[in-house]
Amino acid sequence: LISHQAIESFALTVKEIAQMLQSFGTELAETELPDDMYSIERILALRTEKYYQLKEDITAVTKEGNLLLSSFEEPDSGECSQDQPRERPGDWETVNRLLGQLREMETAFDGFWEKHQLKMEQYLQLWKFEQSFQEVKNAIEFLMGQQAELPDTGDSVLQVKQRLKDLAHFDGMAQDLIGKAQVVILHGHQLAANHHYALNLICQQCNELRHHSDVLSDEIKRKQMRLQKTLDLHTRLQQALQCCDEGAYLLANQQMDKCQSKEGAQKALQDIERFLESSSAYLNYDPQALHYDFESVLTSELKCQIQSVQVKLENVRSMFENRQSCFKKLLDKHVRPVQLVAPRPENPPRSKSPLFSPKHGKIFYIHGVFSSSQCIPFLFQIEVMHDYQEKRNSLQYFISDSDDNLDILKGHVINELIETERVYVEELFTVLTGYRAEMDNPAMLILMPPVLRNRKDVLFGNMPEIYDFHNKIFLHSLESCLGAPERVGFCFLDRREDFQMYEKYCQNKPRSESLWRQCSESTFFQECQRKLEHKLGLDSYLLKPVQRLTKYQLLLKELLKYSTSCDGVQELQEALVAMLDLLKSVNDSMHQISITGYDGDLSELGKVLMQGSFSVWTGHRKGPTKMKDLARFKPMQRHLFLYEKALVFCKKREEHGDGYDKTSSYSFKHFLKMNAVGITENVKGDHRKFEIWYSGREEVYVVQAQTVDLKMAWLNEIRKILFKQQELIKGTFDQKQQRASISSEENDSERTSPVMLDSGLLSPQNKPHRSWPGMSQSLEICEGLEEWSGNQYLSNCSDTEEEDGNQLSPGRYKALADCKRRGSEDLLVKNGDEIQLLHEDGEGQWLVKNLNRRKEGWISVHSLQLVVGDCRFRHAKVTGI
């Protein structure tokens, strides 16, 4: 009975082991695996632990079965009965069969586990492989996108070198990534060699990585080859241009006084021949050969550059041919040629630099903003000294016998304009990439002084805007003029508004210089200069925009000199005027930024039209004051700023500080709104004086200019403003126009002309408007006149002479008689009509406008006196309109 119970217990245990193995196998087969590597590794560890637990259970049951089996094989001899021999074999077989089943289950379980474990490990390997594959693939695709944005050409040697440098840095990153891709591919090959179940997928992904790596590497190599070839082309073109410059330098610096003799001419001819022989490789460039050799990298910009170089080469070859021809004729005829202008022998030899080197222009800038060698104090006018002219003079005289004299000289100027423009663009690009961009470089941050951080807009101003304009627009416009010189003027006129950006740059220049002086000795700038291999510091390059601005007007003057009778002369003249106006505007705006004490926004007053220093006498109420009374009072020195909407009076403050820190400022005192201003052009006693009066002569200012020309320039600008205001008011108040007053002759205060609008219409009392800042009835500008008594006021500073009353002046009158148009029977004016005298010609004829009949015509002075009536015309003017 005990044996049967033991066998049944063992059989039940074997059955439980079988059920446990089956349950574990079902769990392994049906459990869904997670998506992260950590969870997969954890599940594999737990299952391995459970597997070993089951193995221990199987081992324990096997041991129990073996003990039971051995009990049947060695029974107790004392307790055996006759029936036991028959029972023993059956029980033994039962236990032995159960042990066999247990061993079979264990073997099957071990085989199943080995397969499952291998599959789990391969799954984990595949997951890691795919993760690495995806990371490298995404990184390669990102680099491919960046690579596609990298340009494979450039417009200059510096630009191409910079792009090659950037591409080399990019190639380094790409090679690191390709190395990682190779590691992933090698891992995939190892998995495939170990008979991974996802063999096809692994091979496919390895091939995909290899393809992406090859494409990235090939694209970088292709761009490197294109950039290198482009660099070779630019180098050739640069060598050709340098050769041209050296040739022009040679010709311009030949001492022509020594070439008058046969020996001198022969030596000069030999110098030319030696130069032509040594430079034949560059001077004889074939543009067709260049196009053929570099066809794969040619862009429209490069083609234009090749064309430009070819034109310059042709010009230089022509210059050499002319010079050789001249010397050969001299040697053949043995006669003394016409005396030529040559550089002075005592001059030291100039450095061998291109004709278009910035060394040839020495520029001094207003307000101390720039100079070529040292800081110049504020309030200097722009001056340009151009020693390139000496070289051009000798060349000009030399080719003066040629029929194409003007065309050749004009071609030289255009070539210089374009070549210096290219150099200018390259210099701006160098500054922006070599200095400004480095301020954002984290590696350079440690070298940057704290005061410089986040202040690149102060240091460089709007230089990026200037660079974009010249690089993308203006340079191409000038290059299109190589074959059409008559278009140069159009280039400047079409872009005159764009040049206003220079005013912003110049206004920022004092702030830029102040910041530079604080940081000029920093390691950051020294390191940037070392990388760029610049001989000059950043401050020299920050002057380039203003130096370029002054260079334009010089080149336009030269071009105008050689374009006396050809197309485009009118446009050239207008372009020159536009550039000179721009320089004046920059000059005026630089003074404006030094105004202090103005409680408001000066930009609301409009554009600065004029500025300058004057002597000023002032008074308030109406009443006669003779010049002899005025002479007792010392004038005030005031700096006047004429805006479109106001006339501002300032007091110039003395410069303060030492050296670079010297500054000048203008202390705001008072201003007059232009819609309430009148002028009297001449004041008896001094032709440099004129009157400015305000609000119906409530305030009168006698202004003395330094010269008569300066006075007339101011009067012309004021007159333009007043006429413009009159036209605006005419459109708004057609029925309420009132006369203005400009006296063009020496007369009394009652004598005016209709330019200034009467204050009754536009005075602050009659027209609602926002109050102007700084308005004061006490007139701060009257400083220094405390000795004036209450009965003394300056009203008009010209002595009245009755005989001056017989002169006509522009204005409105009422006709007292009929009158016909000159040279016609047509009746222009009828008695009672309201007429306006516009202006007089040089023959005593007045242009008259009939405001009632809307007619215009010319009437002689004699007839006009009959129409107007009494010769004291001021009493006959229409009033109260």
Secondary structure, DSSP 8 states (H G I E B T S, - for coil): -HHHHHHHHHHHHHHHHHHHHHHHHHHHHH----SSHHHHHHHHHHHHHHHHHHHHHHHHHHHHHHHHHHHHHS--GGG--SSHHHHHHHHHHHHHHHHHHHHHHHHHHHHHHHHHHHHHHHHHHHHHHHHHHHHHHHHHHHHHHHHHHS-S--SSHHHHHHHHHHHHHHHHHHHHHHHHHHHHHHHHHHHHHTT-TTHHHHHHHHHHHHHHHHHHHHHHHHHHHHHHHHHHHHHHHHHHHHHHHHHHHHHHTS-GGGGSSHHHHHHHHHHHHHHHHHTHHHHT--HHHHHHHTGGG--HHHHHHHHHHHHHHHHHHHHHHHHHHHHHHHHHH-----------TTS----S--TT-GGGEEEE-GGG--BSSS---SS---EEEETHHHHHHHHHHHTTTSTTHHHHHHHHHHHHHHHHHHHHHHHHHHHIIIIIGGGG-GGGGGGS-GGGTT-HHHHHTTHHHHHHHIIIIIHHHHHTTSS-GGGHHHHHHHTTTGGGHHHHHHHHHHHHHHHHHHHTT-HHHHHHHHHHT-SS-HHHHHTHHHHHHHHHHHHHHHHHHT-TTSTTHHHHHHHHHHHHHHHHHHHHHHHHTTEES--S-GGGG--EEEEEEEEEEEE-S-S---HHHHTTS--EEEEEEEESSEEEEEEEEEEESSGGG-EEEEEEEEEEEGGGEEEES-BTTBTTEEEEEETTTTEEEEEE-SSHHHHHHHHHHHHHHHHHHHHHHHHH-TT------EE-SS--TT---TTS--HHHHSTTTS-----TT--TT-GGGTT-TT--TT------S---GGGGGS--SEEEE--S-EE-TTSSSEEE-TT-EEEEEEE-TTSEEEEEETTTTEEEEEEHHHHHHHH-SS-GGGTB----
